[in-house]
């Protein structure tokens, strides 16, 4: 299972913002339990996340490492773990990995020998769905209780209010 991070696993920042400090990261209710359910199944829990702020001048890679460590620590305290994290640090239009492009999913599939047709991409934005579609996965969009317009992006296979519901459907 390919999981977006912000807004899917942890509380997302305001629109147009990024979590830039580990202390800002807070798990969404039920996220650790959902990831633990992935861990207990035959699936892998792989984070696929755009983090454009990492390409800003003066940003240290240590800032992202601290955020990633906090995420892993919060999950481990509840018996869950991530199998891998793939991050796109690039500005828009500078790479083939930034969602909605499928690059991170394709790299993860190659690294882990994953069957993309048997995989599920879960995220809270139309870009997450578009990346999953482009890679050939089934797709789930999280609504967090709010309907979101799809714009010109592909439609998801399912829409759920929480990661827990998406994981239950997928496994």
Secondary structure as GFF3:
##gff-version 3
##sequence-region A 1 171
A	DSSP	beta_strand	2	3	.	.	.	ID=ss1
A	DSSP	three_ten_helix	22	24	.	.	.	ID=ss2
A	DSSP	alpha_helix	31	40	.	.	.	ID=ss3
A	DSSP	beta_strand	46	50	.	.	.	ID=ss4
A	DSSP	three_ten_helix	52	55	.	.	.	ID=ss5
A	DSSP	alpha_helix	61	76	.	.	.	ID=ss6
A	DSSP	beta_strand	84	88	.	.	.	ID=ss7
A	DSSP	alpha_helix	103	112	.	.	.	ID=ss8
A	DSSP	three_ten_helix	116	118	.	.	.	ID=ss9
A	DSSP	beta_strand	120	123	.	.	.	ID=ss10
A	DSSP	alpha_helix	126	135	.	.	.	ID=ss11
A	DSSP	beta_strand	138	142	.	.	.	ID=ss12
A	DSSP	beta_strand	158	160	.	.	.	ID=ss13
A	DSSP	alpha_helix	163	170	.	.	.	ID=ss14
###
